[in-house]
Amino acid sequence: MPKTSTSSRHRSLCVTAAVTALLFCALWAFSDPLPSFSTLLSNPNIKECLQGGRALDMNQEPLHKTFYDDPNIQYTIDKPVIGWDEKRSEWLKHYTTTMFSRNRVLVVTGSQPSPCKNPSGDHLLLRCFKNKVDYSRIHGYDIFYNNALLDPEMRSFWAKIPIIRAAMMAHPEAEWIFWVDSDAIFTDMEFKIPLERYKDHNLVVHGWPNMIYEKKSWVAVNAGVFLIRNCQWSMDFLDVWASMGPKSPDYRKWGQILISTFKDKLFPESDDQSALIYLLLKERRKWGDMIYVENEYSLHGYWLEIVKKFARIAKKYVEIEKRVPRLRRRHAEAVRESYAAELERHLAGGGERQDSGWRRPFITHFTGCQPCSGEHNPAYEGDSCWVGMERALNFADNQVLRCWNIWPMTQLGRPISPTHKDPGPFGWPSPDPEPGPLDPTQVPLFM
């Protein structure tokens, strides 16, 4: 990856190339009757992105002009951003100290602006947001929750693209934007995202390459949870991705193209997930090399296969703590990552993907549940979605509350004691085989 500074000659060449590409694309757009990606304003083969992330000094607003002072710069997707790497780099120069801290992360999530139709929907969304706040606090990430529709035409699952674009510009200090759907729940609160693994990539999605390139399935990746680098490549990618959405005059054509490309796609509208897979499939040279398809851990874990394993998983972790005295030691939440690193040494062979796996899934995603509207996939029986979400939220909450010396909740969210929660016993779980008030046989209550 390139260094953060570039020569003036290189910048001039890039600007000239960008202007040339703009003129060419403008002419092409008027002559091409089919949907195209001709709105690109920068060369998609330029794979390098600025990798900033120096520690910020926000004590004083500098007087130097930055891109924020340019009236032509728009936060919306109506107008592409050109030269974002340079603009962001210039801004960082005015705010950074001599310390260097890479991979600053901003978690972004949100929900609809109106109240939920489902009576328990708002409560579930509140708990889901608390879950994301907890995970972000533990790992030192910033978080933004949006419930405003930034572009009325970019509705439903497409609404995330304007939000992410605005987040990049509102937070130029963030190296990564981590989008997490409102119905996705962190269920391993100690797992640290391996960002160094993605140092040569700009977008990280959960999926399976064989399902993309061989089976051509519309569920080959999940577009509800992903990491995207704050850089020009990503700005361009968001523009192209959005050009397949409802704001495009070719929206209906894209729906026809996607449903003919992915034979297992069940509905005719162009959606964000199918569009993302289409770009991977058809524009692999332009975009694919910079997109990391992750499946070594559950960046997206399908809830129906996970919730039934929580009791077994919790019991395995208790067994590890019995064997390792340091993991039983009470400690501050601020130093939790060091304890997570110690725990990691004892998780070899735990697995996630196989049925016998007992490692905590990083994220449990309740796809198809629709907690706000309540109109879940009819294939899910009764209240299985809501019970499953409560179990996942309690499973995560119990991990958080350990540092606060507060103890577990039942499967339905009620405290073990009807009136209060008892503080945890010192040194629990003891290696003593004698059963105690929080013996592993009670592990199902921890969910």
C-alpha positions, 0 to 999 in steps of 0.5 A: 500500500502506498505511503500517505504522502504522494508527489505533486507530479503524481497528483497532477497525473491522477487529476488529469486522468480523472478529468479525462475519464469524466469526459469519456464517461459523460459521452458514454452515458449519453450513448449507452441505452443499457445500465452501466457503471459509467458514473465512475469519476476515478480509475477503478483500477487504482487499488491503493487508498490512503491509510491514515489513522494517526492519533487526533488532537481535537483540542483546537479547531485550526484556521486552515481551510479544508474540504469542509470549507468547499461549497461544492463538496456534498455529503449526499450521493447526488454528486461524486467526491473526487480526490478524497484521499488528498482531501482527507490527508490534508484534513488529518495534517491539521489535527494529528499528533506525532503518535500513530494509531492505525485502523480507527473504527466507526461503527454505524447502524440505524433503524427507521425513523417511525415507531415500530409496529411490532409491540416489542420492536422498539424494545428489541431495537433498543437492546440491539443498540445497547449491544453495539454500544457495549461492543464498541466501548469495550474495543474503543470504537466510536459509534453512530446510530442513524434513524433519519432517511438521508435520501428518500429515494434510497429506501429499505436496504439501500438506505445504508449507502447514503449513511456510509457516504456521509459517515466517511465525510463526517469522520475523516479520522476513521480508517474503517466504517463498520456497518452493522444492521440493526438486527445483527447482534454481537455475541462474542464481546471479546472478539477483536476484528483482525484488521491487519488481515485486511491491510491490502483490501478496502471492503470486507464482507462475509461470504463464500467465493464458490457460491459467488463465482461457481453457483452464482447465488444471491446469498453468496455474501451478506450485505448487512454487516461489512467493513469499508475503508474510508478512501477514494476507492470506497467512494467510487464503489459506493457510487457504482453500487448506488447506481443499481438502486432505486435512485437510478433510472435503470432500477427496473432494468437492474432488477431484471438483470439480477434475477436472470443472473441469480436463479435462486433470487426470489423477488424481482426488485434490485437489492443491495446484496444481489447488486454487490454480488453482481459487482464481484461476479461481473466486475471482478478485475475492477473491484474484486481484488480489493474485496475480502470475502471472509468466512473464517469467523462469523462476521455474519452468523445465521441465527437459526443455526446458532441460538440452539448452541448457546448453552453448550458454548457457555458451558465450554467457556466455564470449563476453560475458566475453571482450568485457567486461574487468570481468567477468573480474576476480577478486572477492569473493563478497560483491560479486557482485551488482554484477558481476551488474548489469554482466552484466545490461547485456549480456544483452539479447535473450538470452531464455529462452522461445524455443528459440534463447534463451541466457540462464540460466534462473533455476530449472530444476524437475525436475517428475515426476522424484521423485529420492528415490523414483526413481519418475519419470514413465514418459515420461522415458526411462532415467536422463534425470532423474538425468543432467539433475539432475547437469548442472543442479547442475554448471552452477550449481556452476560459477558459484558456484566461479568466486569461489573460483577453482575450476574446472569439472566434467564432465557426470557430476560428476567433476573434469576432473583425476582427482585435483584441481581446478586453480586457474583461469588469471588473467584467463580467459577471455582475449580472445586467440583462441588456444585455451587449456586452458579454451577455449570449445570445452570448454564441454560439460565445464562442465556 
